[in-house]
Amino acid sequence: MNGYYLTERTLKNEIKTNGDIKIYFALKGIKLLNMYNYTTLNVRNFINKCNSNIENDEEEDDDVYKIVILKKNNDILKCLLCYEEEDYYIEDEEGNFETCLKDDDAKYIYITKQTNDKENNFLQIQPEELKNHENILNLKNKLENINNKKLFLNIELVINDNEYDLNSIVNKYCVSGNNILSIEFLRYILHDYLEIELENEDYKINIIDKNVVMFDINKNNSISIIENGGYKIIS
């Protein structure tokens, strides 16, 4: 095939010298190399995707939940609650989980299904629900379906001259019974999701709800998500 195109180009006077022939084959080689690299990349991506799907399926088969505890001293404690058949175990690398509950150091506790789905919703639970074997087993039924409420169109944090869009983050916590946007909650999401620290408490959060009602809150407020699909501003 190359010989055919080479002859055709020669007849068209596109190839006249040995130098032209070298250039012709060099360009062909580059095209073949690019095609090889492109095909190799696609195959590698396909294999990685297949492996990732297998790993994800294995992970999602497990009843694993991520627990986030906002402590009264503003520290954040994280661990995993893993259910297996009729039992469970806690993965707590720092070993502070039981001590935190025993000393009543937890102010807010949020829990979510541990998967690679970034849109998983968080449910706020009470410390008592994690304090004994029976309560933790009963908690599993409560965690089966955590549905969030589409309550807000926009949530914007303003600190000095900086503005941060919190809408996609906060919406995962808009679940009935949850308390959100307290100063402790704000410290947590800024640290975990945006990797910044709340150094100035003189902030304002501008909010537009689903009915296009606009209002703002500050460090003295939080929002409680209520059962009827609404919310209440707490002062």
Secondary structure, 3 states (H helix, E strand, C coil): CHHHHHHHHHHCCCCCCHHHHHHHHHHHHHHHHHHHHHHHHHHHHHHHHHHHHHHHHHHHHCEEEEEEEEECCCCEEEEEEEEECCEEEEECCCCCHHHHHHCCCEEEEEEEECCCCCCCCCEEECHHHHCCHHHHHHHHHHHCCCCECCCEEEEEEEECCEEEECHHHHHHHCECCCEECCHHHHHHHHHHHHCCCCCCCCEEEEEEECCCCEEEECCCCEEEECCCCCEEEEC
